[in-house]
Amino acid sequence: NWLHLRDGSGEAGQADITVTTDDGAAIGDLVIAKGRIATKMDFGSGYSYDVLMQDAKLTLDEAPAKN
């Protein structure tokens, strides 16, 4: 699976990190991703990443309690 994690900072489409994982997640899930970071990855055909987290393990996290 290829996931794009966004934290809401930066310009639209520029503030995410791409993660490869065997785990799954749904849009809107709050996850903790732990994996190996690689930089300057170019797979050809327009698929290039300045930063890529590979072979990540995902843990679903609980949303913070609202007061």
C-alpha positions as CSV (number, residue, x, y, z in Angstrom):
1,N,0.0,0.0,0.0
2,W,1.1,3.5,-0.7
3,L,-0.3,6.1,1.7
4,H,0.0,9.9,1.7
5,L,0.1,11.3,5.2
6,R,-0.8,15.0,5.6
7,D,-0.4,17.2,8.7
8,G,-2.0,20.3,7.3
9,S,1.1,22.4,7.1
10,G,2.7,23.9,4.0
11,E,1.2,24.4,0.6
12,A,-1.5,22.2,-0.8
13,G,-0.1,19.0,-2.2
14,Q,3.4,19.8,-0.8
15,A,2.9,18.9,2.9
16,D,2.7,15.2,2.9
17,I,5.0,12.2,3.3
18,T,4.5,9.1,1.2
19,V,4.6,5.8,3.1
20,T,4.8,2.2,1.9
21,T,3.3,-0.4,4.1
22,D,1.6,-3.8,4.2
23,D,-0.9,-2.3,6.7
24,G,-4.1,-0.5,5.7
25,A,-5.7,2.7,6.8
26,A,-8.8,4.7,5.8
27,I,-9.0,8.4,4.9
28,G,-9.3,10.3,8.2
29,D,-7.7,7.6,10.4
30,L,-5.3,8.9,13.0
31,V,-2.2,6.7,12.7
32,I,1.3,6.4,14.0
33,A,3.7,5.2,11.2
34,K,7.1,3.8,12.0
35,G,9.4,2.8,9.2
36,R,12.7,3.3,7.4
37,I,13.2,6.8,5.9
38,A,14.8,7.1,2.5
39,T,15.6,10.3,0.6
40,K,15.8,11.2,-3.1
41,M,14.0,8.1,-4.3
42,D,13.3,8.0,-8.1
43,F,11.3,5.1,-9.5
44,G,11.0,6.6,-13.0
45,S,7.8,7.4,-14.9
46,G,7.3,10.6,-12.8
47,Y,7.4,8.8,-9.4
48,S,10.0,10.6,-7.4
49,Y,10.1,11.4,-3.7
50,D,12.3,13.7,-1.7
51,V,11.4,11.8,1.4
52,L,9.8,8.3,1.5
53,M,9.0,6.1,4.6
54,Q,9.4,2.5,3.6
55,D,8.1,-0.8,5.1
56,A,6.1,1.1,7.8
57,K,4.1,-0.5,10.5
58,L,0.9,1.4,11.3
59,T,-0.8,1.7,14.6
60,L,-4.3,3.2,14.8
61,D,-4.3,6.0,17.4
62,E,-7.3,7.4,19.3
63,A,-8.4,10.9,18.6
64,P,-7.8,13.3,21.5
65,A,-10.7,13.8,23.8
66,K,-12.7,17.0,23.1
67,N,-13.4,19.3,26.0
